[in-house]
């Protein structure tokens, strides 16, 4: 399993530990990923996604999973999140009609 957020695409980054003597050694910065069950109001079900805590704050700010995932770009979503986005969009279209 890759260390990548399923909603935002945030992944690991590379940098340096810098000592007082300015010695640089490589290190990696990992995103704070947690497996969270998010509820979809339109689909009436909850889905487990591995997301960063930054993405969880964004989901809360946007009013839940449905508005956030409909607004996000397809290029940053994981295949599982893309399937969920299509299902939510289909349900929203049928509900609006």
C-alpha positions as CSV (number, residue, x, y, z in Angstrom):
1,X,0.0,0.0,0.0
2,X,1.5,3.3,-1.0
3,X,1.8,6.2,1.4
4,X,-0.6,8.5,-0.5
5,X,-3.8,10.2,0.5
6,X,-6.8,8.9,-1.5
7,X,-8.5,12.2,-1.6
8,X,-5.8,14.8,-2.1
9,X,-2.9,12.8,-3.6
10,X,-0.5,14.0,-0.9
11,X,2.5,11.7,-0.6
12,X,6.0,11.5,0.9
13,X,8.5,14.2,0.4
14,X,12.3,14.2,0.6
15,X,14.4,16.7,2.5
16,X,17.4,17.0,4.8
17,X,18.1,16.8,8.5
18,X,20.5,19.8,9.1
19,X,22.7,19.7,12.1
20,X,24.2,22.6,14.1
21,X,27.4,22.1,12.1
22,X,25.3,22.3,8.9
23,X,25.8,18.6,8.0
24,X,23.0,17.4,5.8
25,X,21.6,13.9,5.9
26,X,18.7,12.7,3.8
27,X,15.3,12.1,5.4
28,X,11.7,11.6,4.3
29,X,8.6,13.4,5.4
30,X,5.5,11.2,5.5
31,X,1.9,12.5,5.5
32,X,-0.2,11.8,8.5
33,X,-2.4,9.0,7.0
34,X,-5.2,7.4,8.9
35,X,-7.9,4.9,7.8
36,X,-11.2,6.8,8.3
37,X,-14.8,5.8,7.6
38,X,-16.5,8.7,5.9
39,X,-20.3,8.8,5.4
40,X,-21.9,9.7,2.1
41,X,-25.2,11.4,2.6
42,X,-26.4,10.8,-1.0
43,X,-25.5,7.1,-1.1
44,X,-26.5,6.5,2.5
45,X,-23.4,4.4,3.3
46,X,-20.0,4.9,4.9
47,X,-16.7,4.2,3.1
48,X,-13.3,3.5,4.5
49,X,-10.6,5.6,2.9
50,X,-6.9,6.1,3.8
51,X,-6.6,9.9,4.0
52,X,-4.4,12.6,5.5
53,X,-5.6,14.5,8.4
54,X,-5.3,17.7,6.3
55,X,-7.8,16.1,3.9
56,X,-10.1,15.3,6.8
57,X,-10.1,19.0,7.8
58,X,-10.9,19.9,4.2
59,X,-13.8,17.5,4.0
60,X,-15.2,19.0,7.2
61,X,-14.8,22.5,5.9
62,X,-16.6,21.7,2.6
63,X,-19.6,20.2,4.3
64,X,-18.9,16.5,4.1
65,X,-17.6,13.8,1.7
66,X,-20.1,14.4,-1.1
67,X,-19.4,18.1,-1.8
68,X,-15.7,17.6,-1.3
69,X,-15.3,14.7,-3.7
70,X,-17.5,16.2,-6.4
71,X,-15.4,19.4,-6.3
72,X,-12.0,17.6,-6.4
73,X,-10.1,16.9,-9.6
74,X,-10.0,13.4,-11.0
75,X,-6.2,13.5,-11.3
76,X,-5.6,13.5,-7.6
77,X,-8.2,10.9,-6.6
78,X,-7.3,7.3,-6.1
79,X,-9.2,4.7,-8.2
80,X,-11.4,3.8,-5.2
81,X,-12.2,7.5,-4.7
82,X,-12.9,7.9,-8.4
83,X,-15.5,5.0,-8.3
84,X,-17.1,6.7,-5.3
85,X,-17.2,10.1,-7.1
86,X,-18.9,8.6,-10.1
87,X,-21.5,6.9,-7.9
88,X,-22.2,10.1,-6.0
89,X,-22.4,12.1,-9.2
90,X,-24.8,9.6,-10.7
91,X,-27.0,9.6,-7.6
92,X,-27.0,13.4,-7.5
93,X,-28.0,13.6,-11.1
94,X,-30.9,11.2,-10.7
95,X,-32.0,13.0,-7.5
96,X,-32.0,16.4,-9.3
97,X,-34.0,15.1,-12.3
